[in-house]
């Protein structure tokens, strides 16, 4: 009888461990069995060509100010690489919003003085379990180019470049409404680039 009780106790502990392991504490204390991953974030260079960075023109020669967009490739994987019952629609993730904030390598990071203000945007994208999805989003707002520190670059052409790192946090939930979060980064070079930057950026495929 004692051996039976001991075996049951061990089985209970192992079951509890499996349940805890299947939770997702990695991002945002999520209990989702799925993990949202940012495979990459792409911007464009000053001529509008897709790149692993972004050259953000603070103002066009015509005086027009445009927002900058980026494209993120998101992927969803099950935390358990070989789930006993397989994956289902409950492992799919709906991405609902994102938060962009900026930093500098020199340690200066006061929003509105050293870097643009952080901001939040909305989206509605479903990423199926085991697959990827590409989403486009605004990574630099027009209003940021009319405020310090970016407005201070207008009179210097491309001679003065402000380099920042954009941190992009994607938030959402699986179809069982358990929250998830993933983070990606993109280097952004702000300057008043030449006229070639006025070309419409090519769509990232």
N, C-alpha and C positions, 0 to 999 in steps of 0.2 A: 504493500500500500504506500509506504514511504517513497519507494522508487517511482511509483505512478505519480504521486504528488510532485516529486522533483522534476519528472519529465514534463508534466503539465506546466509547471512554473517556468521551465526553460523555453517551452514552446511559446508561452505568452510573451516572454521577454523578447524572443526573436521576432514575433509578430509585431510588437510595438516598435522594434528597431526598423523593420521594413517600412512601416507606415511613416515613421519620421524621416527615413531616407528618401521616400518618394515625394516628400514635400520639397518646395523650392525656396530655401532661405537666402539664395544668392542675391536676388534683387528685390528690394521693397518688401521683405518678409513675406514673400508670396508662398501660398500653399498649393500652387498649381503644379500638376505633374508635367507641365510643358515649360520649356525655356525659350524665351525670345532672344535672338542673337542678331547683332548688327554685323553683317559680313563686311560691308564697306560703305563709305560715303564719298560720292564724287561731286566735285564742283566743276568750274570751267576756268580756263585761262583768259587773258585779256582779249583774245581774239574769238572767244566763244567755243573753244575746243574742249571736250571733256578731259578732266585732269583729276589727279588725286589731291588737289588743293583748289583753292578759289582765289582768283585775282579780282577783287571787288573794286570797281570804278566808282569813286565817290560822287562824280558828276560827269555827265556827257558834255561835249563841246557845245551842244545846243542849249545847255542849261538843264536838260532833263535829268531827273533823278529816278533811278529804277531800283527796285528790290532785287536781291540776288537769290537764286534758288539753288538747291542741291538735290541730289538723288541718293537715297539710301536703299541698300539691298538688305531686306530683313529675312531671317530664317527662323523656323520653329522646329525644335527637336524635343523628343520626350526625354525627361531626366533619366528614366530607366531605359537603357539602350535596347533592351529586349523584354518589353512588357509582357507579362504572362497572357493577358487577354488581347494584346495588340493595341494599336492606337484607334481612336474613334473621333467623331466630330467634336467631342468634349476636349480634345487636345488642340483644336484650332484656336487661334488667338485673334482678337479684334483689337487693333491699335486705334486709340481714340484721341490722343493728344501728344504733344511733344513740347519740350522746354529747351530753349537755346540760351546758353550763357557763354561768356568770353573770358579768357585769361591771357596773360603775357608771361614769357619766360624770364623777364627781368624782375618779376615779383610784383610789379605794379598792376593793380586790378580794381581800382575804384570805378564802378559803373558811372558813366556820364562824364568822367574825367580822363581815365586811362584807357577804358574799353567801353564799347557800346553797352546800353542797358540790356539785361536779360529779358526775354519775352516768351510767351506761351502761344502755341497755335493748336488748332483742332484738325483732326483728320478722321477718316473712317475707312480702314483697310483691314481686310481679313487675310491672314496668313495661315495656310493649311499646314497641319502637322507633317513634317518631313519634306516641306517644299520651301521655296523662296518667293518673295514678292518685292518689286521695286516701287518706291514711293518718292514723289517729288514734293518738296516743301520749301518754304521761305526760310533762309538761313540768315539773311541780313535785310532788315526792313528799310523802307524809304526814309522813315522818320529818323533812323539812326544816322543817316548821312546829312541830316540837317541839325545835328546836335554834336557837341564835343564828345570824343576827340576827332571824329571824322570830318566835321566841317572845317577843322583847322588844316586839313590836307589839301583843300581845293586850290590854293594859290601856289602849290609847290610842284605840280606836275608829278611825274614818276620819280623825281629825285628823292622824295621822302616817302618811305613805305613803312606802314605800321603793320607789324606781324602779330597776329593773335591766333589762339587756338579756340575754335568753337566746340563746345561740349554740347552734344545733342542727346537728350534723354527721352526715350519713347515710352509711353505708358499705355496700358491696355488691360485686357482681361481675357481669360479663356471663355469658352461658351458655357461653362458652369459658373461664370462670374467671379473667378478667383484672379486677383490682380497680378500683373506681371510688369516688368520694367527692363529695358536694355539701354545701354549707353554706347555712343560712338563719338568720334572726334574728326575734325577737319581743320587743317591749317588755312587761315585766311590772310591774304596780303591786301591791305587797303592802300590805295593811292589814287591820284588823278591820272589815270592812264591815257594813252594816246587815242586818236580818233578811231582806230581799229576796234576799240572796245565797244563802239556803237553798233557793231553788227549784232544781230539777234542771236543769242546763244543757241547752239544746236541741241536738240533733244537727245538725252542719254537713252540709249536703247538697251 
